[in-house]
Amino acid sequence: MARAFVCPGQGAQSIGMGKALAEAYPASQAVFDEVDEALGEKLSALIWEGDIDTLTLTQNAQPALMATSLAAFRALEAEGVSIAHADYVAGHSLGEYSALAIAGAFSIGDAARLLRTRGEAMQKAVPVGVGAMAALLGLDFAAATAVAQEAAQGDICQAANDNDPGQVVVSGHKAAVERAVDIAKANGAKRAVILPVSAPFHCSLMAPAADVMQAALADVTINNPSIPVIANVRAQAVSDADMIRALLVEQVTGSVRWRESVEFMGANGITDMWEIGAGKALSGMVRRINRDITCQAVGTPDDVTAAAASL
């Protein structure tokens, strides 16, 4: 059975995530300690006992979700699972950093600092209220791209996340995204809703953040991952550290090609995916993309023991 380890992105966060792992596994607690030390603050206290609105702030959610994914992976390692049990790693948006850390391309501390920088830069790139994102449900990527192009009217409006065959997220100037919602409904979308996000991610309005990340990534040691990572912006396997560095910069303004990434892994023999970290959002997407791939959530001690026992 060929397997991939996949890591969730923003939106999966919840208060208390990873706490049971830290209590059950010293190696998981050590991940949160390492992230706290790297950031110079008790992010773990916010994750476990804080306010969800504060945790959801981009600069907090990004390193917090990475920490939770790495804590789950360290728990798996304690149960005898290794990176050698997977053929690929992948992650949705910030989850790509989690996947790279699992595959040894980054240290946990560097991943935490990069994601804090990334979150702050993405938030600062566009003033609050200027941008927006909307989920278009029931339209495929081609139809959603056409909607975005029609809605732009001189503003920015782009297909940002190709999540699954019936869910595409568009991103850009607020007025253009609002037009896209109306156009999508008129073009047969089942639903079209503005998302509760603080910035228009994965579109060209994020160019200032891409510049910040180019500088930040230039200063970080990146190793070749121990297994290939499926890069968001290419939906193909990448193993070269310099290529990974370039694609992580491109990822800030580029589309998250999740549907194609899952299709690529399925076409290359993957039949089993483990969603390592918080929530079950990716499991639902995978099911809608390729029913021949099973995807199980690995985010609690019970999940970890069940996954390890399945090998």
PyMOL commands that set and color helices and strands:
alter all, ss='L'
color gray80, all
select helices_A, chain A and resi 19-24+26-39+43-49+52-56+58-78+83-85+95-102+108-125+141-152+174-186+204-218+241-253+258-267+281-289+301-309
alter helices_A, ss='H'
color red, helices_A
select strands_A, chain A and resi 2-7+88-91+131-137+157-164+167-173+191-194+229-231+236-238+270-276+294-298
alter strands_A, ss='S'
color yellow, strands_A
deselect
rebuild
show_as cartoon
